[in-house]
Amino acid sequence: MAAAMKGSLAIAEDSPHDVVTGLATRDAARVRLTRWLDDGRPVQAMLIGLRRFDAINLAYGKGVGDAALAEVAQRLKSFAASEMDGLWLVARTGGGQFLIASAEPCSRESWQVAAEQLLGTLGRSFAVQATTLRLSPRAALLRGLVGEDADSMLDRLAQALSRVMDRPGGLLLGWGDGEGSAAGHSAAQFEADLLRAIDDNSIELVFQPQFACADDRLLGAEALARWNHSKVGRIGAGALFAIAERADHVAPLSRHIARLAMQQARAWPMDLRLSLNVTPNDLAAADFADRFAALAGECSFPLWRLTLEVTEQVLVADIGHAARSLAALSARGARIALDDFGAGFCNFRYLKLLPLHKLKLDRSMVDGIVTDPRDLAVLRGIVAMARALDLEVIAEGIESEAQRVMVAAEGCSAYQGFLRAPPLSGDAFLALATGA
């Protein structure tokens, strides 16, 4: 589903927002859907329901229930920002139901791939007030019809969701147009296609530029994988690695992406850094540090120009082994960043045990800093803690000049986001880096 450009949120800051989650309300979403449909845009939507969510409120209290809703909202926004292209919106439509929609061309198969990946993200366990919860999300999908209005779309979504909410089993999808699930591409076919894509070099990379907060100087870029599937269209990194995991092919895919990125980054000016994401499969390997260093040597790319980004999900399996592997690479010159800080459990134990050099703030940590004093206070607290630990702070998802000015004033060293540049092709980033 994702394209080579991170999308932009369609709901204005002054639109009505849900008090629990901070997302747009149903009415605000209806207004935006109406505008898209009136403009003749191709609209895809999914309505997500949390199965038996009322039981959480009854068992643990409304405070835990509200915290769970806020966590879902956070995951929805992070997913949409990283995996969806062009205009999109996320809203809470009531209770344990959420709407996510896009106003960009998208195949039926691609929309289902995105939904499957999102449901997997929402289904991961998380901690709330000393309680570990695992939600059971369901989703109804549809594509807007010619001449349809927003109320009709929302009604069709609600009817489709009601048909799948009470079905037992794993994560389920329902289509609101009576056709059933997306046809034409099975999971096995996706897996076979992926193996061929790696072999024939059809996995592409884009580079998200990173800039210095102090003077807007270009510092480097984060490499992101994209797969232009011949039938489904653009598939972003999240869905790509989900397919690779089902095929037990994450390690070859990760090595392939790292090799491509280092080969392209060799042409950059020497003062620019390359950031690469590290997967759980990478860190689980006993010889990860040695194999990665050897790969960098084969690519003639110095480790001191590399930043390896790890997320909490990467680390939860074996923090001790992860720390040793990362320390071995750090000793050889690589820098280590804790990515998406604030989007998950925020386990501060990682800050003690890992050889970190940088914290990358999740976009949710900067979304409200211009208008919400509490969000600004949280940012200040994180930056103060990072300063005490001698860690740089990089802010992700900077989309306005006001946000940039504020993160710079609060002590962040770098930022990335749609304000200065979307993810760029290799040639476009090289042109930016060299002034060509």
C-alpha positions in Angstrom: 0.0 0.0 0.0 2.7 2.4 0.9 4.4 4.5 -1.7 7.8 6.2 -1.8 6.4 9.2 0.0 5.1 9.3 3.5 1.5 10.5 3.6 0.0 13.5 5.2 -2.9 13.6 7.7 -6.0 15.0 6.2 -7.8 16.3 9.3 -7.0 19.9 10.2 -5.7 20.6 13.7 -8.8 22.8 14.5 -11.3 20.0 13.5 -13.1 18.2 16.3 -11.0 15.6 18.1 -11.9 12.7 20.3 -10.9 13.5 23.9 -9.7 10.0 24.8 -7.5 9.3 21.7 -6.8 12.7 20.2 -8.0 11.3 16.8 -10.6 13.0 14.6 -14.2 12.4 15.4 -16.7 10.5 13.2 -18.2 13.9 12.2 -14.8 15.3 11.2 -14.0 12.2 9.2 -17.4 12.4 7.4 -16.6 15.9 6.4 -13.3 14.9 4.9 -14.7 11.8 3.2 -17.4 14.0 1.7 -14.8 16.4 0.3 -12.7 13.6 -1.2 -15.8 12.0 -2.8 -17.0 15.3 -4.2 -13.6 15.9 -5.7 -13.8 12.6 -7.4 -10.9 11.1 -5.5 -10.5 7.3 -5.3 -11.3 6.5 -1.6 -10.4 3.3 0.3 -11.6 2.9 3.8 -11.4 0.3 6.6 -13.5 0.2 9.8 -11.7 -1.5 12.7 -13.5 -3.0 15.6 -12.0 -4.3 18.9 -13.8 -7.6 19.7 -15.1 -7.8 23.3 -13.6 -4.5 24.2 -16.4 -3.9 26.7 -14.9 -6.7 28.7 -11.7 -4.8 29.3 -13.6 -1.9 30.8 -15.6 -4.3 33.1 -12.5 -6.3 34.1 -10.0 -3.5 34.6 -11.9 -0.3 34.8 -12.5 2.6 32.4 -9.0 4.0 33.0 -7.3 0.9 31.5 -9.9 0.9 28.7 -9.2 4.5 27.8 -5.4 3.8 27.9 -5.9 0.8 25.6 -7.9 3.0 23.1 -5.1 5.6 23.2 -2.5 2.8 22.4 -4.6 1.7 19.5 -4.8 5.3 18.2 -1.1 5.6 18.5 -0.5 2.5 16.5 -3.0 3.5 13.9 -1.3 6.9 13.4 2.2 5.4 13.3 1.1 2.8 10.8 -0.6 5.3 8.5 2.3 7.7 8.6 4.8 5.1 7.6 2.9 2.8 5.3 0.3 5.0 3.5 0.9 7.5 0.7 -0.7 10.8 -0.1 -3.8 11.9 1.9 -5.1 9.7 4.7 -7.2 10.1 7.8 -7.6 8.2 11.1 -10.6 8.7 13.3 -12.4 7.2 16.3 -16.0 6.6 15.2 -17.2 5.5 18.7 -16.6 2.9 21.4 -13.9 0.5 20.2 -14.2 1.4 16.5 -11.8 3.3 14.4 -11.8 4.4 10.8 -8.7 4.7 8.5 -9.0 5.9 5.0 -6.9 6.9 2.0 -7.6 9.2 -0.9 -5.0 7.8 -3.3 -5.2 5.2 -6.1 -4.9 1.7 -4.6 -5.6 -1.8 -5.8 -8.1 -4.0 -3.9 -5.3 -6.5 -3.2 -3.0 -3.7 -1.9 -5.6 -2.4 0.4 -6.1 -5.9 1.8 -2.3 -6.3 2.3 -2.3 -3.0 4.2 -5.2 -4.1 6.4 -3.7 -7.5 7.2 -0.5 -5.8 8.3 -2.4 -3.2 10.4 -4.4 -5.9 12.1 -1.2 -7.7 13.0 0.2 -4.5 14.5 -3.0 -3.9 16.5 -3.0 -7.5 17.8 0.4 -7.2 19.5 0.3 -7.2 23.3 1.0 -4.1 25.3 1.3 -3.0 28.9 -1.3 -0.7 30.5 -1.1 0.2 34.2 0.8 -3.0 35.2 -1.7 -5.0 33.0 -0.7 -6.8 29.8 -3.5 -6.7 27.2 -3.9 -8.3 23.8 -6.7 -6.9 21.7 -8.7 -8.8 19.0 -9.2 -6.5 16.1 -11.5 -7.1 13.1 -11.7 -5.0 10.0 -14.2 -4.2 7.2 -12.8 -2.9 4.0 -14.3 -1.1 1.0 -13.6 1.1 -1.9 -15.8 4.1 -2.6 -18.3 3.8 -5.5 -18.9 6.4 -8.2 -21.5 8.8 -7.0 -21.5 7.5 -3.4 -21.6 9.8 -0.4 -19.8 9.5 2.9 -22.9 8.3 4.9 -23.3 5.4 2.4 -19.7 4.4 2.8 -19.9 4.5 6.6 -23.1 2.5 6.6 -21.6 -0.1 4.3 -18.5 -0.4 6.5 -20.6 -0.7 9.6 -22.7 -3.5 8.1 -19.6 -5.4 6.9 -17.9 -5.1 10.3 -21.0 -6.4 12.1 -20.7 -9.6 10.0 -17.2 -10.3 11.1 -17.1 -9.1 14.7 -18.5 -12.2 16.3 -16.7 -14.8 14.2 -14.2 -16.9 16.2 -10.7 -17.5 15.1 -7.8 -15.2 14.1 -7.8 -11.8 12.5 -10.6 -11.4 10.0 -11.4 -9.1 7.2 -14.8 -8.3 5.6 -15.5 -6.5 2.4 -18.4 -4.1 2.3 -19.3 -4.7 -1.3 -20.4 -8.3 -1.1 -17.5 -9.8 -3.0 -15.7 -11.4 -0.1 -12.0 -11.2 0.3 -9.6 -9.9 -2.3 -9.1 -12.3 -5.1 -6.2 -13.1 -7.3 -3.3 -13.3 -4.9 -2.8 -15.9 -2.1 -0.3 -15.6 0.7 1.7 -18.4 -0.9 1.8 -16.5 -4.2 3.0 -13.4 -2.4 5.8 -15.4 -0.8 6.9 -16.9 -4.1 6.8 -13.5 -5.7 9.0 -12.0 -2.9 11.7 -14.7 -3.4 11.8 -13.8 -7.1 11.8 -10.1 -6.3 14.9 -10.5 -4.2 16.6 -12.6 -6.9 15.9 -10.2 -9.7 16.6 -7.0 -7.8 13.1 -5.6 -8.0 13.0 -4.5 -4.3 13.6 -0.8 -4.4 14.9 1.6 -1.8 14.0 5.2 -0.9 15.9 7.4 1.4 14.3 9.6 4.1 16.6 12.6 4.5 17.7 13.7 8.0 18.6 17.3 8.8 20.4 19.1 11.6 18.1 21.1 13.8 20.6 23.9 14.3 21.2 24.9 10.7 19.1 22.6 8.5 22.3 20.9 7.2 21.8 17.5 5.5 23.2 14.8 7.8 22.3 11.6 5.9 19.2 9.4 5.3 17.3 6.4 6.5 16.9 3.6 4.0 13.4 2.3 3.5 12.4 -0.7 1.4 9.5 -0.6 -1.2 8.3 -3.4 -3.4 6.5 -2.5 -6.7 4.5 -5.6 -7.1 3.4 -6.2 -10.7 -0.3 -6.8 -9.7 -0.8 -5.3 -6.3 1.2 -2.1 -6.7 3.4 -0.4 -4.1 4.0 -2.4 -0.9 5.7 -0.7 2.0 8.3 -2.0 4.4 5.9 -3.2 7.1 3.9 -5.4 4.8 7.0 -6.5 2.9 8.6 -7.8 6.0 5.4 -9.4 7.2 5.3 -11.4 3.9 9.0 -12.3 4.3 8.3 -13.5 7.8 5.6 -15.9 6.6 8.0 -17.2 4.0 10.8 -17.5 6.6 12.9 -15.2 4.4 13.5 -12.2 6.6 17.2 -12.6 6.9 17.9 -12.8 3.2 15.6 -9.8 2.6 17.3 -7.8 5.3 20.8 -8.5 3.9 19.6 -7.7 0.5 18.3 -4.3 1.6 21.4 -3.5 3.6 23.6 -4.4 0.7 21.6 -2.2 -1.7 21.6 0.7 0.7 25.4 0.6 1.3 26.2 0.2 -2.4 24.1 3.3 -3.2 25.4 5.3 -0.2 29.0 4.9 -1.3 28.4 7.7 -3.8 27.3 10.1 -1.1 29.6 12.8 0.3 31.7 11.2 3.1 30.1 13.3 5.8 26.6 11.8 5.3 25.5 8.9 7.4 23.3 6.0 6.3 20.7 4.6 8.8 19.5 1.0 8.5 16.8 -0.8 10.4 17.7 -3.9 12.2 15.1 -6.7 12.4 14.4 -9.2 15.2 15.7 -12.0 12.9 19.0 -10.1 12.4 19.6 -9.7 16.1 18.6 -13.3 16.9 21.5 -14.7 14.8 24.5 -15.6 17.0 26.9 -14.2 14.4 25.0 -11.1 13.4 27.7 -8.7 14.3 30.4 -10.5 12.4 28.2 -11.1 9.4 27.1 -7.5 9.2 30.6 -6.2 9.5 31.7 -8.6 6.8 28.8 -7.3 4.5 29.9 -3.7 5.1 33.4 -4.7 4.1 32.2 -6.4 0.9 30.4 -3.2 0.1 33.4 -1.0 0.9 31.3 1.0 3.3 32.9 2.1 6.5 31.0 1.2 9.7 31.6 4.6 11.1 29.1 6.1 8.6 26.4 3.7 9.7 23.6 4.1 12.2 21.7 0.9 13.1 18.1 1.6 14.2 16.4 -0.9 16.5 12.9 -0.8 18.0 11.6 -2.2 21.2 9.9 -5.0 19.3 13.3 -6.1 18.0 14.7 -6.2 21.5 12.1 -8.0 23.7 13.2 -11.5 22.8 16.7 -11.5 24.3 17.9 -8.1 25.5 21.3 -9.6 26.6 22.2 -11.1 23.3 21.0 -7.9 21.5 23.2 -5.7 23.7 26.2 -7.9 23.0 25.7 -7.9 19.2 25.2 -4.1 19.1 28.1 -3.5 21.4 30.3 -5.5 19.0 29.3 -3.3 16.1 29.5 -0.1 18.1 33.1 -1.1 19.0 33.8 -1.2 15.3 32.5 2.3 14.7 28.7 1.9 14.0 26.3 4.1 15.9 23.2 2.6 17.5 19.8 4.4 17.7 16.6 3.3 19.6 13.9 3.9 17.0 10.2 4.9 17.5 10.8 5.9 21.1 7.5 6.6 22.7 5.4 4.4 20.4 5.6 1.3 22.4 6.3 0.2 26.0 9.1 2.9 26.5 11.1 0.3 28.5 13.7 2.5 30.2 15.8 -0.6 31.0 16.9 -0.5 27.3 18.6 2.8 28.0 20.7 1.2 30.7 21.6 -2.0 28.9 22.2 -1.0 25.3 25.2 0.8 23.8 23.0 3.6 22.5 24.1 6.8 20.9 20.7 8.2 19.7 17.0 8.2 20.5 14.6 8.6 17.6 11.3 10.1 18.8 8.3 8.6 17.3 6.2 11.1 15.4 3.5 10.8 18.1 5.9 12.4 20.5 6.0 15.6 18.5 2.5 15.7 16.9 1.0 18.0 19.6 4.0 19.9 21.0 2.9 23.2 19.3 -0.6 23.3 20.8 -0.5 21.0 23.9 1.6 22.0 26.9 1.5 18.4 28.2 3.0 17.1 25.0 5.7 19.8 25.2 6.4 18.8 28.8 6.9 15.2 27.7 9.3 16.2 25.0 11.3 18.3 27.4 11.5 15.4 29.8 12.7 13.0 27.2 15.3 15.4 25.9 16.6 16.1 29.4 16.9 12.4 30.1 18.7 11.9 26.8 21.1 14.7 27.6 21.9 13.2 31.0 22.7 9.9 29.2 24.8 11.7 26.5 22.4 10.6 23.8 21.4 12.6 20.7 17.7 13.0 20.0 16.2 12.8 16.5 12.6 13.9 16.0 10.6 12.0 13.3 7.5 13.2 11.5 8.2 16.9 11.5 5.6 18.4 9.1 5.5 22.1 10.1 8.0 24.9 10.6 6.5 25.4 14.1 7.4 21.9 15.0 10.9 22.2 13.6 11.6 25.4 15.5 10.3 23.9 18.8 12.3 20.6 18.6 15.4 22.7 17.8 14.7 25.0 20.8 14.2 22.0 23.1 17.6 20.5 22.2 16.9 17.9 19.5 20.0 17.5 17.3 18.3 16.3 14.1 14.9 15.8 12.5 13.3 14.1 9.5 9.9 14.5 8.0 7.7 15.8 5.3 8.5 19.5 6.1 11.9 19.4 4.3 11.7 16.3 2.1 9.7 13.1 1.7 11.5 9.8 1.1 13.5 10.2 -2.1 14.7 7.8 -4.7 18.4 7.0 -4.7 19.1 9.3 -7.6 17.0 12.1 -6.1 18.8 11.9 -2.8 22.2 11.9 -4.4 21.2 15.1 -6.3 20.1 16.6 -3.0 23.3 15.5 -1.3 25.6 16.8 -4.1 23.6 19.9 -5.0 23.3 18.6 -8.6 
